[in-house]
């Protein structure tokens, strides 16, 4: 899992990651209190370099407020969480 780019961002950031092999992948955005904001990926993916955009909205399509957000990836046994900042 690479750092979000750009970070801080407004209105879109890119989350990049490498998969060494085919894996079931979940990427979820959380607010700073640990509440789930958006599920970006929840599927099996082939190995290789990947990226996905987050447009600062929640699962209902509403824009999120300025603040610190966490993005977490789980792929097989690999779990990692990093921070990003949404500025408006």
MMTF fields as JSON, N, C-alpha, C and O atoms, coordinates in Angstrom:
{
  "mmtfVersion": "1.0.0",
  "mmtfProducer": "UNKNOWN",
  "numBonds": 351,
  "numAtoms": 352,
  "numGroups": 88,
  "numChains": 1,
  "numModels": 1,
  "chainsPerModel": [1],
  "groupsPerChain": [88],
  "chainIdList": ["A"],
  "bondAtomList": [4, 2, 8, 6, 12, 10, 16, 14, 20, 18, 24, 22, 28, 26, 32, 30, 36, 34, 40, 38, 44, 42, 48, 46, 52, 50, 56, 54, 60, 58, 64, 62, 68, 66, 72, 70, 76, 74, 80, 78, 84, 82, 88, 86, 92, 90, 96, 94, 100, 98, 104, 102, 108, 106, 112, 110, 116, 114, 120, 118, 124, 122, 128, 126, 132, 130, 136, 134, 140, 138, 144, 142, 148, 146, 152, 150, 156, 154, 160, 158, 164, 162, 168, 166, 172, 170, 176, 174, 180, 178, 184, 182, 188, 186, 192, 190, 196, 194, 200, 198, 204, 202, 208, 206, 212, 210, 216, 214, 220, 218, 224, 222, 228, 226, 232, 230, 236, 234, 240, 238, 244, 242, 248, 246, 252, 250, 256, 254, 260, 258, 264, 262, 268, 266, 272, 270, 276, 274, 280, 278, 284, 282, 288, 286, 292, 290, 296, 294, 300, 298, 304, 302, 308, 306, 312, 310, 316, 314, 320, 318, 324, 322, 328, 326, 332, 330, 336, 334, 340, 338, 344, 342, 348, 346],
  "bondOrderList": [1, 1, 1, 1, 1, 1, 1, 1, 1, 1, 1, 1, 1, 1, 1, 1, 1, 1, 1, 1, 1, 1, 1, 1, 1, 1, 1, 1, 1, 1, 1, 1, 1, 1, 1, 1, 1, 1, 1, 1, 1, 1, 1, 1, 1, 1, 1, 1, 1, 1, 1, 1, 1, 1, 1, 1, 1, 1, 1, 1, 1, 1, 1, 1, 1, 1, 1, 1, 1, 1, 1, 1, 1, 1, 1, 1, 1, 1, 1, 1, 1, 1, 1, 1, 1, 1, 1],
  "groupList": [{"groupName": "UNK", "atomNameList": ["N", "CA", "C", "O"], "elementList": ["N", "C", "C", "O"], "formalChargeList": [0, 0, 0, 0], "bondAtomList": [1, 0, 2, 1, 3, 2], "bondOrderList": [1, 1, 2], "singleLetterCode": "X", "chemCompType": "L-PEPTIDE LINKING"}],
  "groupTypeList": [0, 0, 0, 0, 0, 0, 0, 0, 0, 0, 0, 0, 0, 0, 0, 0, 0, 0, 0, 0, 0, 0, 0, 0, 0, 0, 0, 0, 0, 0, 0, 0, 0, 0, 0, 0, 0, 0, 0, 0, 0, 0, 0, 0, 0, 0, 0, 0, 0, 0, 0, 0, 0, 0, 0, 0, 0, 0, 0, 0, 0, 0, 0, 0, 0, 0, 0, 0, 0, 0, 0, 0, 0, 0, 0, 0, 0, 0, 0, 0, 0, 0, 0, 0, 0, 0, 0, 0],
  "groupIdList": [1, 2, 3, 4, 5, 6, 7, 8, 9, 10, 11, 12, 13, 14, 15, 16, 17, 18, 19, 20, 21, 22, 23, 24, 25, 26, 27, 28, 29, 30, 31, 32, 33, 34, 35, 36, 37, 38, 39, 40, 41, 42, 43, 44, 45, 46, 47, 48, 49, 50, 51, 52, 53, 54, 55, 56, 57, 58, 59, 60, 61, 62, 63, 64, 65, 66, 67, 68, 69, 70, 71, 72, 73, 74, 75, 76, 77, 78, 79, 80, 81, 82, 83, 84, 85, 86, 87, 88],
  "secStructList": [7, 7, 7, 7, 5, 1, 1, 1, 5, 1, 1, 7, 3, 3, 3, 3, 3, 3, 3, 1, 1, 7, 3, 3, 3, 3, 3, 3, 3, 3, 3, 6, 6, 1, 7, 3, 3, 3, 3, 3, 3, 3, 3, 3, 3, 7, 1, 3, 3, 3, 3, 3, 3, 3, 7, 1, 5, 7, 6, 6, 1, 7, 5, 7, 7, 1, 3, 3, 3, 3, 3, 3, 3, 3, 3, 6, 6, 3, 3, 3, 3, 3, 3, 3, 3, 3, 7, 7],
  "xCoordList": [0.857, 0.0, 0.897, 1.76, 0.681, 1.47, 0.708, -0.502, 1.406, 0.7, -0.31, -0.089, -1.415, -2.408, -1.754, -0.911, -2.154, -1.596, -2.695, -3.395, -2.885, -2.185, -2.747, -3.842, -1.985, -2.39, -1.706, -0.484, -2.438, -3.877, -4.461, -3.743, -5.783, -6.435, -7.762, -8.37, -8.196, -9.513, -9.698, -8.935, -10.609, -11.62, -11.317, -12.067, -10.224, -9.969, -8.542, -7.619, -8.365, -7.04, -6.96, -7.98, -5.743, -5.511, -4.855, -3.867, -5.418, -4.842, -4.202, -4.862, -2.912, -2.154, -1.643, -1.302, -1.594, -1.142, -0.665, -1.058, 0.189, 0.694, 0.16, 0.122, -0.257, -0.648, 0.358, 0.498, 1.066, 2.052, 1.402, 2.047, 0.137, -0.574, -2.069, -2.494, -2.861, -4.309, -4.783, -4.379, -5.643, -6.107, -7.505, -7.924, -8.228, -9.476, -9.093, -8.421, -9.518, -9.07, -10.261, -11.316, -10.075, -11.023, -10.255, -9.2, -10.795, -10.266, -11.436, -12.443, -11.282, -12.36, -11.81, -10.696, -12.607, -12.288, -13.032, -14.213, -12.318, -12.902, -12.7, -11.744, -13.607, -13.35, -12.407, -12.052, -12.012, -11.003, -11.53, -10.74, -12.845, -13.437, -13.582, -14.072, -13.151, -13.197, -14.494, -14.697, -15.385, -16.642, -16.409, -15.721, -16.98, -16.813, -17.525, -18.699, -16.782, -17.308, -17.66, -18.749, -16.728, -16.95, -16.165, -15.007, -16.811, -16.153, -15.795, -16.68, -14.497, -14.059, -13.923, -14.302, -13.387, -13.162, -13.534, -13.25, -14.175, -14.537, -14.672, -15.771, -13.525, -13.56, -12.194, -11.183, -12.178, -10.921, -10.281, -10.95, -8.971, -8.228, -6.986, -6.413, -6.578, -5.338, -4.145, -4.244, -3.021, -1.801, -1.352, -1.711, -0.563, -0.013, -0.241, -0.76, 0.163, 0.034, -1.402, -1.954, -1.998, -3.398, -3.514, -2.663, -4.584, -4.912, -6.419, -7.102, -6.913, -8.333, -8.463, -7.67, -9.464, -9.713, -10.756, -11.698, -10.582, -11.639, -11.975, -11.1, -13.252, -13.716, -14.245, -14.938, -13.938, -14.332, -15.807, -16.35, -16.468, -17.878, -18.023, -17.127, -19.172, -19.441, -20.209, -20.414, -20.629, -21.35, -22.691, -23.261, -23.207, -24.487, -24.309, -25.291, -23.053, -22.785, -22.686, -22.565, -22.735, -22.636, -21.177, -20.357, -20.853, -19.487, -19.136, -19.947, -17.919, -17.434, -16.84, -16.444, -16.783, -16.254, -14.731, -14.127, -14.132, -12.691, -12.3, -12.99, -11.191, -10.72, -9.75, -9.394, -9.326, -8.412, -9.24, -10.192, -8.868, -9.529, -8.476, -7.312, -8.888, -8.016, -8.451, -9.645, -7.482, -7.807, -7.087, -5.896, -7.826, -7.312, -7.456, -8.492, -6.407, -6.448, -6.257, -5.447, -7.007, -6.778, -6.733, -7.672, -5.624, -5.427, -4.76, -3.577, -5.527, -4.999, -4.695, -5.563, -3.475, -3.066, -2.514, -2.227, -2.365, -1.795, -2.876, -3.921, -2.613, -3.524, -2.676, -1.673, -3.079, -2.34, -3.332, -4.307, -3.062, -3.907, -3.02, -1.97, -3.454, -2.726, -3.694, -4.906, -3.152, -3.946, -3.907, -2.95, -4.987, -5.035, -5.897, -6.696, -5.729, -6.425, -7.22, -6.681, -8.519, -9.404, -9.518, -9.952, -9.13, -9.223, -10.222, -10.215, -11.07, -12.052, -11.838, -12.559],
  "yCoordList": [-1.176, 0.0, 1.23, 1.387, 2.093, 3.315, 4.487, 4.393, 5.601, 6.784, 7.297, 7.199, 7.843, 8.452, 9.627, 10.324, 9.84, 10.958, 11.62, 10.921, 12.928, 13.806, 13.657, 13.133, 14.123, 14.084, 15.239, 15.216, 16.242, 16.435, 16.532, 16.798, 16.309, 16.305, 17.036, 17.213, 17.454, 18.023, 18.111, 18.847, 17.454, 16.58, 15.097, 14.265, 14.734, 13.316, 12.943, 13.739, 11.733, 11.186, 9.784, 9.123, 9.336, 8.007, 7.128, 7.515, 5.934, 4.939, 3.861, 3.265, 3.617, 2.662, 1.516, 1.7, 0.335, -0.845, -1.908, -1.926, -2.796, -3.936, -5.214, -5.353, -6.152, -7.48, -8.482, -8.597, -9.214, -10.18, -11.391, -12.091, -11.634, -12.778, -12.474, -11.488, -13.303, -13.142, -13.204, -14.087, -12.257, -12.173, -11.592, -10.862, -11.931, -11.231, -9.942, -9.971, -8.813, -7.499, -6.695, -6.65, -6.064, -5.06, -3.777, -3.797, -2.676, -1.349, -0.539, -0.358, -0.052, 0.669, 1.988, 2.05, 3.04, 4.361, 4.509, 4.179, 5.015, 5.254, 6.718, 7.356, 7.244, 8.554, 8.383, 7.26, 9.477, 9.417, 8.699, 8.274, 8.56, 7.842, 6.345, 5.596, 5.915, 4.499, 4.039, 2.838, 4.974, 4.609, 4.437, 5.246, 3.385, 3.139, 4.223, 4.515, 4.82, 5.873, 5.306, 5.55, 4.546, 4.036, 2.752, 2.642, 1.788, 0.557, 0.727, 0.825, 0.762, 0.982, -0.319, -0.389, -1.344, -2.631, -3.743, -3.678, -4.763, -5.942, -7.1, -7.596, -7.524, -8.537, -9.188, -8.687, -10.3, -10.956, -10.189, -9.815, -9.961, -9.261, -10.053, -10.76, -9.924, -10.542, -9.789, -8.602, -10.48, -9.858, -8.748, -8.726, -7.82, -6.729, -5.383, -5.298, -4.331, -2.952, -2.494, -2.687, -1.891, -1.443, -0.026, 0.441, 0.643, 1.944, 2.145, 1.583, 2.958, 3.303, 4.732, 5.185, 5.45, 6.823, 6.881, 6.088, 7.831, 8.149, 9.619, 10.483, 9.888, 11.244, 11.985, 12.99, 11.518, 12.217, 12.071, 12.871, 11.044, 10.813, 9.543, 8.699, 9.413, 8.207, 7.202, 7.439, 6.097, 5.059, 5.546, 4.918, 6.652, 7.195, 8.308, 8.901, 8.599, 9.63, 11.037, 11.99, 11.194, 12.518, 12.901, 12.06, 14.165, 14.657, 14.651, 15.018, 14.23, 14.207, 15.572, 16.328, 15.877, 17.154, 17.097, 16.026, 18.277, 18.379, 17.569, 17.592, 16.851, 16.094, 14.998, 14.828, 14.256, 13.134, 11.868, 11.611, 11.091, 9.827, 8.726, 8.981, 7.523, 6.354, 5.472, 5.313, 4.899, 3.919, 2.631, 2.628, 1.543, 0.249, -0.756, -0.824, -1.53, -2.594, -3.925, -4.041, -4.91, -6.287, -7.129, -7.138, -7.837, -8.731, -9.991, -9.979, -11.077, -12.284, -11.999, -11.52, -12.287, -12.034, -10.629, -10.241, -9.866, -8.521, -7.513, -7.434, -6.746, -5.682, -4.442, -4.518, -3.305, -2.065, -0.903, -0.909, 0.094, 1.282, 2.51, 2.559, 3.512, 4.776, 5.935, 5.753, 7.151, 8.353, 9.199, 9.162, 9.967, 10.992, 12.138, 11.968, 13.304, 14.502, 15.091, 15.363, 15.283, 15.946, 17.413, 17.719, 18.326, 19.772, 20.369, 20.047, 21.226, 21.886, 23.371, 24.106],
  "zCoordList": [0.0, 0.0, 0.0, 0.864, -0.974, -1.098, -0.486, -0.283, -0.186, 0.314, -0.718, -1.925, -0.218, -1.104, -1.829, -1.265, -3.096, -3.856, -4.663, -5.395, -4.57, -3.631, -2.221, -2.02, -1.272, 0.127, 0.843, 0.984, 1.298, 1.322, -0.092, -1.056, -0.196, -1.497, -1.464, -0.408, -2.632, -2.87, -4.373, -4.998, -4.99, -4.393, -4.558, -4.047, -5.268, -5.575, -5.186, -5.356, -4.664, -4.389, -4.971, -5.169, -5.244, -5.803, -4.753, -4.129, -4.565, -3.663, -4.533, -5.383, -4.313, -5.138, -4.284, -3.116, -4.877, -4.147, -5.118, -6.285, -4.621, -5.387, -4.771, -3.548, -5.62, -5.165, -5.712, -6.929, -4.849, -5.332, -6.005, -6.786, -5.702, -6.276, -6.266, -5.664, -6.919, -6.892, -5.443, -4.686, -5.062, -3.674, -3.627, -4.526, -2.552, -2.265, -1.559, -0.529, -2.108, -1.638, -1.125, -1.759, 0.03, 0.498, 0.786, 1.419, 0.315, 0.649, 1.17, 0.487, 2.4, 3.07, 3.596, 4.116, 3.454, 3.995, 5.322, 5.423, 6.346, 7.666, 8.052, 7.613, 8.876, 9.45, 10.645, 11.003, 11.247, 12.304, 13.551, 14.394, 13.677, 14.803, 14.524, 15.368, 13.332, 12.997, 12.371, 12.188, 12.034, 11.382, 9.884, 9.262, 9.311, 7.878, 7.083, 7.31, 6.136, 5.279, 3.906, 3.387, 3.32, 1.965, 1.758, 2.16, 1.127, 0.697, -0.77, -1.62, -1.072, -2.454, -3.23, -4.399, -2.59, -3.269, -2.307, -1.111, -2.853, -2.066, -3.057, -3.303, -3.625, -4.682, -4.862, -4.368, -5.569, -5.923, -7.075, -8.039, -6.959, -8.005, -8.372, -7.542, -9.632, -10.098, -9.523, -9.21, -9.386, -8.909, -9.833, -11.011, -9.298, -10.099, -9.43, -8.317, -10.141, -9.667, -9.898, -10.981, -8.885, -8.955, -8.412, -7.655, -8.815, -8.227, -8.3, -9.156, -7.382, -7.35, -6.865, -6.039, -7.376, -6.981, -5.875, -5.855, -4.952, -4.003, -4.176, -4.118, -4.388, -4.682, -3.46, -3.611, -2.262, -1.05, -0.708, 0.054, -1.273, -0.945, -0.128, -0.104, 0.548, 1.318, 0.455, -0.736, 1.043, 0.299, -0.232, -1.125, 0.297, -0.152, -1.178, -1.624, -1.559, -2.554, -1.998, -2.768, -0.679, -0.063, 0.141, 0.51, -0.098, 0.103, 1.58, 2.431, 1.869, 3.243, 3.588, 2.702, 4.887, 5.333, 5.421, 5.381, 5.54, 5.743, 6.964, 7.984, 6.856, 8.003, 7.624, 6.458, 8.643, 8.461, 8.26, 8.996, 7.264, 6.966, 6.913, 6.602, 7.213, 7.167, 6.018, 5.766, 5.318, 4.293, 4.63, 4.941, 4.565, 4.989, 3.858, 3.197, 3.647, 2.652, 3.372, 4.292, 2.941, 3.374, 2.117, 1.321, 1.951, 0.806, 1.344, 1.685, 1.418, 2.046, 3.506, 4.236, 3.944, 5.328, 5.541, 6.674, 4.464, 4.54, 4.924, 4.279, 5.977, 6.406, 6.684, 7.393, 6.124, 6.345, 6.329, 5.577, 7.175, 7.246, 7.196, 7.837, 6.422, 6.312, 6.415, 6.294, 6.643, 6.793, 5.528, 4.754, 5.344, 4.3, 4.805, 5.726, 4.197, 4.651, 3.495, 2.422, 3.738, 2.783, 3.186, 4.297, 2.288, 2.534, 1.563, 0.375, 2.065, 1.182, 1.201, 0.527]
}
